[in-house]
């Protein structure tokens, strides 16, 4: 029996939020889901917070979005 393996691709995206890192991750995932089909996973590569005068202004994440290539 012949089995054709799956091939995945990884795309890096950056997303941010004024609420939290978790919200930034969800924002990135929801946006990626609009244009990428077959997402099988996410990897948070980097987290960064923009700070001014002792206050966090923005949470930013860099994500690897993993998805299966179609036919």
C-alpha positions, 0 to 999 in steps of 0.5 A, a space after each residue: 500500500 502506498 501512503 503519501 506523506 503530508 507536508 507542512 509549512 511554517 509562516 511567521 506572524 507578529 500580533 499585538 494587544 493592549 490587553 495581554 500576551 494571551 490576547 495577542 496570541 488569540 488575535 494572531 491566531 484568529 487573523 491567520 485562520 482567515 487566510 490559512 487553511 489546515 492550521 495544526 499548531 502555533 509556536 510562540 517564538 518571542 514575547 515583547 512588551 512596550 513600556 512607557 513610564 512604568 506602564 505596559 502599553 502593548 503586548 506583542 508576540 511573534 508566532 510560527 503558524 504551522 499548517 498542512 499544504 493542500 494537494 
